[in-house]
């Protein structure tokens, strides 16, 4: 079977952005990350093939053209790119095994090395499973469905609205296949002027698109065990990010410890320096209204900021949110599964690859959607809630 992953850049942009920040700021941090499937689905028959594919991914190296492409980004440093060329995916940190009748993938080691494994693990498992379950489906069916969506969007939005609508592909992690995501991104660029970019660096290079992404939950989670007082960990994560990237990559993720706790830490200085916020759980309208009110209380014009919505979106939901907030604050819409794994009869996987430990201690996410909260240590969750004055 040929390799599923053929480029080190076939990953989400935020992984490389975070890796640079970790490489510079926390080179000694040690972490554990694990795969979790919320689907009651038996993946054990394909475990051997999944492990083989992940081991193959460990042999990927940056090409000269890829190195030059990354070097053109103003926020990547020369020393980090040299590190990425010398030490890409480290397969020795990877374990694929059975636990409680289900496949598990665990990666343990230096954070700067573990951090790159999330997207290869998720994209590989998703594609391998789809090959087994839906061998008759592929690019043709995906593009037929996509063209129908594009036709509907063009009928729904006025020309003026289309100019202001910002659509981004966030579909690498749970895509049907690499070929499907490639074809989807190509068709979106061809047919939709409002298509503004992709989270996937390989496709950004191929289609000459912006690569979009800043940080993920793991950035905030790890700061819970990096030596900061727990109550200051979120503020430390926000500040450290600005110290690394200054005027670039200024969209902050808000829901590692609920939106309300985030806004408590998001003071005038931080709100002024960050370009906007990303939504990933909870009611998006409630979240957006909180964000606008917070900017107004701080004396910041919301129209100078951007809200990025990325939680389980489809185009209909994105249009509704766009119209609700239009004229009050800028918006962008990162759509994943509903673009890159929307084929007739296909049930997409609900899978994640999450940080579980940092420097020997537990880390947690307390989401605005209770089902997304993830931590095995109930005592630590209680401690975290207490530190951030959250109800038990």
C-alpha positions as a printed Julia matrix, in Angstrom:
392×3 Matrix{Float64}:
   0.0    0.0    0.0
   1.49   3.4   -0.96
   2.06   5.99   1.77
  -0.95   8.09   2.75
   1.22  11.05   3.75
   3.74  12.17   1.17
   4.85  15.56   2.51
   5.86  16.92   5.89
   3.79  19.98   4.99
   0.61  17.88   4.79
  -0.32  19.19   8.22
  -2.26  22.0    9.83
  -0.46  25.32   9.99
  -0.88  25.72  13.72
   1.3   22.67  14.37
   4.35  24.3   12.78
   3.57  27.66  14.38
   3.29  26.11  17.83
   6.37  23.96  17.28
   8.48  27.04  16.64
   7.22  28.66  19.85
   7.91  25.47  21.83
  11.36  25.07  20.25
  12.33  28.58  21.35
  10.56  28.83  24.71
  10.08  25.35  26.2
  12.71  23.05  24.66
  12.92  20.9   27.8
   9.19  20.3   28.27
   8.11  16.64  28.16
   4.57  15.64  27.22
   2.21  12.73  26.57
  -0.45  12.91  23.85
  -3.04  10.27  22.99
  -5.57   9.42  20.3
  -9.24   9.28  21.3
 -12.22   8.18  19.22
 -15.7    9.24  20.27
 -17.15   6.83  17.7
 -18.1    3.35  18.85
 -16.24   1.87  15.92
 -13.88  -1.1   15.73
 -10.57   0.0   14.21
  -8.56  -2.98  15.43
  -8.64  -4.89  12.09
  -6.65  -2.06  10.5
  -4.28  -1.39  13.41
  -1.28  -2.97  11.69
  -1.76  -0.93   8.54
  -2.25   2.26  10.56
   0.99   1.69  12.43
   2.83   0.92   9.18
   1.58   4.17   7.65
   2.62   6.19  10.69
   6.1    4.65  10.64
   6.35   5.64   6.97
   5.42   9.2    7.92
   8.45   9.24  10.18
  10.68   9.12   7.09
   9.3   12.35   5.58
  11.72  15.22   5.05
  11.32  18.77   3.8
  12.15  19.24   0.15
  14.16  22.26  -0.96
  11.04  23.85  -2.48
   9.11  23.3    0.75
  11.91  24.84   2.82
  11.97  27.89   0.58
   8.19  28.19   0.78
   8.24  28.22   4.59
  11.15  30.65   4.64
   9.0   33.15   2.75
   6.65  33.38   5.76
   7.75  36.41   7.83
   7.15  34.71  11.19
   9.32  31.6   10.73
  12.84  31.97  12.09
  15.9   30.55  10.33
  17.0   28.5   13.35
  13.58  26.85  13.65
  13.43  25.96   9.97
  16.91  24.47  10.23
  15.66  22.38  13.17
  12.63  21.24  11.16
  14.89  20.15   8.3
  17.19  18.23  10.62
  14.61  16.65  12.94
  11.1   16.19  11.52
   8.71  13.45  12.73
  10.34  11.15  15.29
   8.64   7.76  14.99
  10.56   6.36  17.97
   8.19   8.31  20.25
   5.14   6.55  18.83
   3.24   3.54  20.23
   0.23   1.93  18.54
  -1.5   -0.68  20.71
  -4.79  -2.17  21.85
  -6.42  -1.03  25.09
  -9.85  -2.1   26.3
 -10.65  -3.55  22.91
  -9.88  -0.35  21.03
  -6.94   1.01  19.09
  -4.81   3.54  20.93
  -1.96   5.75  19.75
   0.31   7.31  22.34
   3.21   9.67  21.67
   5.52  10.55  24.54
   8.68  12.64  24.63
   9.91  16.22  24.16
   7.01  18.53  23.41
   8.85  20.04  20.44
   8.91  16.56  18.84
   5.53  15.19  19.97
   3.69  18.26  18.71
   3.93  17.31  15.02
   2.21  13.94  15.4
  -1.41  15.07  15.87
  -2.3   15.62  12.22
  -0.5   12.55  10.81
  -2.24  10.33  13.38
  -5.72  11.72  12.76
  -5.49  12.05   8.98
  -4.0    8.55   8.64
  -6.62   6.87  10.82
  -9.45   8.71   9.08
  -8.26   7.82   5.58
  -7.44   4.21   6.44
 -10.89   3.72   7.97
 -12.59   5.28   4.96
 -10.67   3.01   2.59
 -12.02   0.03   4.51
 -15.61   1.24   4.87
 -16.2    3.15   1.63
 -13.88   1.74  -1.05
 -16.32   2.76  -3.8
 -16.25   6.48  -2.91
 -13.73   9.23  -3.6
 -13.04  12.5   -5.36
 -15.9   12.36  -7.87
 -18.6   12.03  -5.23
 -17.0   14.67  -3.02
 -16.86  17.23  -5.83
 -20.45  16.56  -6.89
 -21.61  17.32  -3.35
 -19.31  20.34  -3.12
 -20.55  21.84  -6.39
 -24.11  21.64  -5.07
 -23.05  23.55  -1.95
 -21.21  26.19  -3.97
 -24.25  26.68  -6.22
 -26.46  27.15  -3.16
 -24.03  29.6   -1.55
 -23.85  31.67  -4.72
 -27.66  31.79  -4.83
 -27.88  32.68  -1.13
 -25.33  35.48  -0.8
 -25.66  38.77  -2.63
 -22.6   40.03  -4.55
 -21.92  42.51  -1.73
 -22.18  39.77   0.9
 -19.92  37.49  -1.13
 -17.18  40.12  -1.02
 -17.25  40.17   2.8
 -17.69  36.42   3.4
 -14.45  34.65   4.34
 -14.27  30.88   3.95
 -11.26  28.79   5.04
 -10.57  25.06   4.68
  -9.94  23.49   8.1
 -10.39  19.93   6.89
  -7.09  18.07   7.21
  -7.59  16.15  10.44
 -10.81  14.28   9.62
 -10.78  14.37   5.83
 -12.09  11.49   3.74
  -8.68  11.26   2.08
  -5.76  13.42   1.01
  -6.98  13.24  -2.58
 -10.43  14.48  -1.59
  -9.09  17.43   0.39
  -6.77  18.36  -2.47
  -9.65  18.29  -4.96
 -11.96  20.24  -2.62
  -9.43  23.01  -2.07
  -8.75  23.22  -5.81
 -12.46  23.47  -6.62
 -13.08  26.09  -3.92
 -10.28  28.26  -5.27
 -11.58  27.84  -8.81
 -15.21  28.69  -8.08
 -15.39  30.87  -4.96
 -13.68  34.27  -4.72
 -14.61  34.29  -1.02
 -12.37  31.24  -0.41
  -9.48  32.82   1.5
  -7.14  30.02   2.52
  -6.46  26.61   4.01
  -5.03  25.29   7.24
  -2.94  22.79   5.24
   0.57  23.98   4.37
   1.04  21.54   1.48
  -2.17  22.71  -0.2
  -1.36  26.35   0.56
   1.86  25.88  -1.39
   0.22  23.98  -4.25
  -2.66  26.42  -4.75
  -0.84  29.62  -3.7
  -3.18  30.28  -0.78
  -2.62  31.73   2.69
  -1.89  29.05   5.31
  -4.22  29.84   8.21
  -3.81  28.89  11.87
  -2.35  30.06  15.16
  -2.5   27.94  18.31
  -4.5   24.97  19.6
  -5.71  23.91  23.04
  -2.44  22.14  23.79
  -0.63  25.49  23.9
  -2.79  26.6   26.82
  -2.96  23.16  28.44
   0.81  22.73  28.6
   1.18  26.07  30.39
  -0.7   24.5   33.3
   2.47  22.48  34.03
   5.26  24.79  32.85
   5.95  26.37  36.23
   3.44  29.21  36.23
   0.86  29.63  39.01
  -2.18  27.75  37.76
  -4.4   30.82  37.88
  -1.87  32.66  35.69
  -1.31  29.86  33.18
  -3.72  31.14  30.54
  -2.36  34.68  30.71
   1.17  33.25  30.5
   0.23  31.3   27.36
  -1.28  34.38  25.7
   1.73  36.54  26.57
   4.31  33.96  25.51
   2.63  33.65  22.12
   2.86  37.4   21.54
   6.49  37.37  22.63
   7.2   34.77  19.93
   5.18  36.16  17.04
   4.6   39.83  17.88
   2.54  41.28  15.02
   1.82  37.96  13.28
  -0.55  35.03  13.96
  -2.72  37.09  16.27
  -5.91  35.04  16.61
  -6.38  33.68  20.15
  -8.25  30.47  20.98
 -10.7   31.17  23.78
 -12.17  27.96  25.14
  -9.46  26.0   26.9
 -10.91  27.12  30.25
 -14.27  28.56  29.08
 -14.91  31.86  27.35
 -15.75  33.66  30.6
 -12.43  32.7   32.19
 -10.64  33.7   29.0
 -12.21  37.16  28.92
 -11.26  37.69  32.56
  -7.62  37.33  31.51
  -7.98  39.11  28.18
  -7.24  42.64  29.37
  -6.8   45.81  27.33
  -3.16  45.15  26.46
  -3.81  41.61  25.23
  -7.03  42.56  23.45
  -5.26  45.43  21.71
  -2.36  43.3   20.51
  -4.31  40.24  19.38
  -6.09  40.64  16.05
  -9.07  38.56  17.09
 -10.5   35.4   18.64
 -11.35  31.85  17.56
 -14.51  30.01  18.59
 -14.37  26.23  19.08
 -17.15  25.29  21.52
 -20.43  26.49  22.98
 -23.14  28.59  21.37
 -21.38  30.67  18.67
 -23.85  33.56  18.82
 -23.58  33.85  22.61
 -19.8   33.62  22.31
 -19.62  36.3   19.64
 -21.86  38.67  21.57
 -19.64  38.22  24.63
 -16.59  39.04  22.53
 -18.15  42.21  21.1
 -19.31  43.38  24.53
 -15.86  42.74  25.96
 -14.15  44.81  23.28
 -16.66  47.62  23.83
 -16.09  47.59  27.6
 -12.35  47.91  26.97
 -12.91  50.86  24.63
 -11.79  48.88  21.55
 -13.78  49.16  18.34
 -15.02  45.61  17.53
 -14.94  46.47  13.82
 -11.13  46.46  14.07
 -11.11  42.81  15.23
 -11.96  39.42  13.72
 -13.94  36.44  15.02
 -12.97  33.08  13.53
 -15.66  30.4   13.85
 -14.49  26.79  13.59
 -16.76  24.52  15.65
 -18.63  21.93  13.58
 -19.59  24.4   10.87
 -21.29  23.88   7.57
 -21.98  26.59   4.99
 -25.55  27.2    6.16
 -24.41  27.81   9.75
 -21.58  30.0    8.53
 -23.94  32.18   6.47
 -26.29  32.6    9.43
 -23.41  33.67  11.69
 -22.01  35.95   8.99
 -25.31  37.77   8.66
 -25.81  38.02  12.4
 -22.46  39.75  13.01
 -21.99  41.55   9.69
 -21.19  45.25  10.1
 -20.33  44.87  13.78
 -17.14  42.8   13.69
 -15.13  40.98  11.0
 -15.74  37.25  10.63
 -14.07  34.21   9.09
 -15.34  30.64   8.91
 -13.07  27.61   9.14
 -14.99  24.58   7.9
 -13.5   21.11   8.17
 -15.42  17.85   7.98
 -18.37  19.36   6.1
 -16.04  20.24   3.24
 -13.5   17.42   3.14
 -15.53  14.43   4.38
 -19.0   15.11   3.0
 -19.78  12.26   0.64
 -23.07  10.36   0.17
 -23.61   7.84   2.94
 -20.35   8.61   4.73
 -20.39   9.04   8.49
 -17.27  11.07   9.41
 -15.16  10.02  12.36
 -15.27  11.97  15.61
 -11.63  11.67  16.6
  -9.13  13.79  18.51
  -5.47  13.63  19.52
  -5.04  15.47  22.8
  -2.32  16.43  25.23
  -2.76  14.43  28.43
   0.36  15.26  30.48
   3.12  17.85  30.6
   6.27  17.5   32.72
   4.76  14.53  34.54
   1.56  16.31  35.59
  -1.98  16.22  34.17
  -3.38  18.94  31.93
  -7.02  19.68  31.18
  -9.41  21.48  28.9
 -12.65  22.8   30.4
 -14.65  23.52  27.3
 -17.79  25.6   26.78
 -19.25  22.34  25.42
 -19.17  19.83  28.33
 -18.67  16.84  26.03
 -15.33  18.27  24.91
 -13.82  18.42  28.4
 -10.96  15.94  28.57
  -8.8   14.92  31.56
  -8.38  11.66  33.46
  -7.49  13.37  36.75
 -10.68  14.6   38.42
  -8.74  16.22  41.26
  -6.75  18.33  38.81
  -9.95  19.43  37.05
 -11.39  20.53  40.4
  -8.15  22.37  41.18
  -8.21  24.06  37.78
 -11.85  25.12  38.18
 -11.05  26.53  41.61
  -8.06  28.48  40.27
 -10.25  30.08  37.59
 -13.29  30.54  39.86
 -15.49  28.22  37.83
 -18.52  26.43  39.34
 -17.89  22.82  40.29
